[in-house]
Amino acid sequence: MKNMKFAVLTFCVLVASAAAISNHWGQRSTKLFWMKDDHKIYSNNFVANPVRGFAVSRDVKFPQYATKFSQNITYIEAIDNFRNSSGGHAMIIAGGPKFNFVHLRIVSQLNQGFSFLIKIYGK
């Protein structure tokens, strides 16, 4: 029974570390296959140093101050710059594609930092 629990836990850790590379939400809109209809409206790097015994998290809000004239988001990329399995993961808390705002949370693994490139496209 203990071996079964250990196997399941190991499998979950492997799946989580494989999924920690990059995330994307939505779909780039196109008029023609070589010409994109949407464009990049936001791009920024987020880096956090590791803290012993804790997982580090940061919230990303775009735009900082929303107006009714803000562009609708079509696609979001959260690219993990750590290519080994020590990076974190990003998740959408609110908004996202088809909205004019997004609230992302980036969370590191325990005792690890993170380095993410966030790109947001809209039209």
C-alpha positions in Angstrom: 0.0 0.0 0.0 2.9 2.4 0.8 4.5 1.6 -2.5 1.3 2.5 -4.3 1.0 5.8 -2.5 4.6 6.6 -3.3 4.1 5.7 -7.0 1.0 7.9 -7.3 2.8 10.8 -5.5 5.8 10.4 -7.8 3.6 10.4 -10.9 1.8 13.6 -9.7 5.2 15.4 -9.1 6.4 14.4 -12.6 3.2 15.6 -14.3 3.4 18.9 -12.4 7.0 19.5 -13.2 6.4 18.7 -16.9 3.4 21.1 -17.0 5.5 23.9 -15.4 7.2 24.9 -18.6 4.8 27.3 -20.3 1.1 28.1 -20.5 -1.1 29.8 -23.1 -4.7 30.7 -23.2 -6.9 31.8 -26.1 -6.1 31.8 -29.8 -4.3 34.3 -32.0 -6.7 35.8 -34.5 -5.7 35.9 -38.2 -7.0 37.3 -41.4 -4.5 35.6 -43.6 -2.1 32.9 -42.6 1.0 35.2 -42.8 -0.7 38.3 -41.4 -2.0 38.5 -37.8 -5.1 40.5 -37.0 -4.2 41.0 -33.4 -1.0 42.5 -32.0 1.1 42.4 -28.9 -0.3 44.9 -26.3 1.9 43.8 -23.3 5.2 42.1 -22.7 7.1 41.9 -19.4 9.6 39.7 -17.6 8.8 38.6 -14.0 11.6 37.2 -11.8 11.6 36.2 -8.2 14.4 34.8 -6.1 13.9 31.6 -4.1 12.9 31.8 -0.4 13.9 28.9 1.7 10.9 26.9 2.9 8.4 28.9 0.8 6.8 29.0 -2.6 7.0 32.5 -4.1 4.1 34.1 -5.9 3.4 37.3 -7.8 0.2 38.8 -9.2 0.2 40.3 -12.7 -2.7 42.7 -13.5 -3.2 44.0 -17.0 -4.1 46.8 -17.7 -3.3 48.5 -14.4 -6.3 50.8 -14.9 -9.0 49.4 -17.1 -11.2 51.7 -19.2 -14.2 50.9 -21.3 -12.0 51.6 -24.4 -9.4 48.9 -23.5 -8.6 46.4 -26.2 -10.0 42.9 -25.9 -7.4 40.2 -25.1 -7.2 37.4 -27.7 -4.1 35.4 -26.5 -1.9 35.2 -23.5 1.5 33.4 -23.2 3.3 32.7 -20.0 6.7 31.4 -20.9 8.8 29.8 -18.2 12.4 30.8 -18.7 13.7 28.0 -16.5 14.2 25.1 -18.9 14.9 22.6 -16.1 12.0 21.3 -14.0 12.6 23.9 -11.2 10.3 26.7 -12.6 6.8 27.6 -11.6 3.4 27.9 -13.2 1.0 30.6 -14.1 -2.7 30.6 -13.8 -5.5 33.0 -14.6 -7.4 34.4 -11.6 -9.8 36.7 -13.4 -10.5 37.9 -16.9 -8.4 36.6 -19.8 -9.2 36.0 -23.5 -12.4 37.7 -24.7 -12.1 40.2 -21.8 -10.3 43.6 -21.7 -8.4 42.7 -18.5 -6.5 39.8 -17.0 -5.3 38.9 -13.5 -2.6 36.3 -13.5 -0.8 34.6 -10.6 2.7 33.2 -11.0 3.7 30.6 -8.3 7.1 29.0 -7.9 7.8 25.5 -6.7 8.8 25.1 -3.0 12.3 26.5 -2.3 12.6 27.7 -5.9 12.3 31.0 -7.7 10.8 31.7 -11.2 11.5 33.7 -14.3 8.5 34.2 -16.6 7.9 36.2 -19.8 4.3 37.3 -20.0 3.0 38.3 -23.5 -0.6 39.5 -24.1 -2.1 40.0 -27.5 -5.3 41.8 -28.3 -7.3 43.7 -30.9 
